[in-house]
Structures are given as C-alpha cells and as structure tokens.
Amino acid sequence: MILQDDRTPEQHSTHNLIVMMTDRCLSGWGRAAGGPSYAGWAFQDGELATVMGWVQARTDAKRVRLVLGDYRPPRGPGHCHIYVWRGQR
C-alpha cells in the first residue's frame, strides 16, 4: 500500500488524531489499483466533532473511523493519503 502523509515532523505530535475513511469512488483504480483507497484528516485535540461531521457528510465516505497516533495501512495494493485538517469547507 502506498502511504502519503502530508504532516510535517512537528505535526506528527500536534496532529496525532486522524479521521480515516474508505473512499468508495477512488478505490480500485489509479494509485489504488487493485485495492482500497483511504483518506484521512489529521487534526489537533478539540476538533473531533467538526472533522468527524465533515468527513461523515462526504458522499464518497465509507467506513469512517477515528485513528489515534500514526496510522499503518494494511499490506497489499491500495493507496492511503493523510491530509492536515485546515478547516475544509
């Protein structure tokens, strides 16, 4: 699995909570050819309700969950991208 994490080394300690989802639209093709596509948003403590609500409202989101610390995706084909939460709208 390809892992792309946009956090800086400092953000690994300050943004250590991640709302992760399986992307039903991007799974199976492109960088996730033959496997699932995961997207996650790393954020700081106190923003859980906002981030979780935003991700759950996405039409491409499936299996939304909270991950603590560094996320290790499963082995095998697929793609996982961790973004830094910046108050997306």
C-alpha positions in Angstrom: 0.0 0.0 0.0 1.2 3.5 -0.9 1.2 5.8 2.1 1.3 9.6 1.5 1.3 11.6 4.8 1.2 15.4 4.4 2.1 16.1 8.0 5.4 17.7 8.9 7.6 16.0 11.5 6.3 18.5 14.1 2.6 17.8 13.1 3.1 14.1 13.8 3.0 15.1 17.5 0.5 18.0 17.3 -1.9 16.4 14.8 -2.0 12.9 16.2 -5.7 12.2 15.8 -7.0 11.1 12.3 -10.5 10.7 11.0 -10.0 8.0 8.4 -12.4 6.9 5.6 -12.5 4.4 2.8 -13.1 6.3 -0.4 -15.7 4.5 -2.4 -15.0 6.5 -5.6 -11.2 6.1 -5.8 -10.9 2.6 -4.6 -9.7 0.1 -7.2 -8.1 2.4 -9.8 -5.3 5.0 -10.2 -2.8 4.8 -7.3 -5.1 2.4 -5.6 -5.3 0.0 -8.5 -6.4 -3.4 -7.3 -7.0 -2.3 -3.7 -8.8 0.2 -1.4 -8.3 4.0 -1.3 -8.2 5.5 2.2 -8.2 9.2 3.0 -7.7 10.7 6.5 -7.5 14.1 8.0 -5.1 14.7 10.9 -6.1 17.3 13.4 -5.5 18.7 16.9 -7.3 17.7 20.0 -10.6 19.6 20.4 -11.6 19.4 16.7 -13.1 15.8 16.6 -16.7 16.8 16.3 -16.0 19.2 13.4 -13.7 16.9 11.5 -15.9 13.8 12.0 -19.0 15.6 10.9 -17.4 16.9 7.8 -16.0 13.5 6.8 -19.3 11.7 7.5 -21.1 14.2 5.3 -19.0 13.3 2.3 -20.8 11.2 -0.3 -17.7 9.3 -1.1 -17.0 8.3 2.6 -17.5 4.7 3.7 -16.3 3.2 7.0 -15.4 6.4 8.8 -13.4 5.9 11.9 -11.1 7.6 14.4 -7.4 6.6 14.4 -5.1 7.5 17.3 -1.4 8.2 16.6 0.3 7.1 13.4 -1.8 5.1 11.0 -0.3 2.0 9.5 -2.4 0.9 6.5 -2.9 -2.8 5.7 -0.5 -4.6 3.4 -1.2 -5.2 -0.2 -2.3 -3.0 -3.0 -4.0 0.4 -2.5 -3.4 4.0 -1.5 -3.7 6.0 1.7 -3.4 9.7 1.9 -3.3 11.6 5.2 -4.1 15.3 4.9 -3.7 18.0 7.5 -7.0 19.4 8.7 -7.2 23.1 7.8 -10.9 23.8 8.4 -12.1 22.4 5.0 -15.5 23.6 3.9 
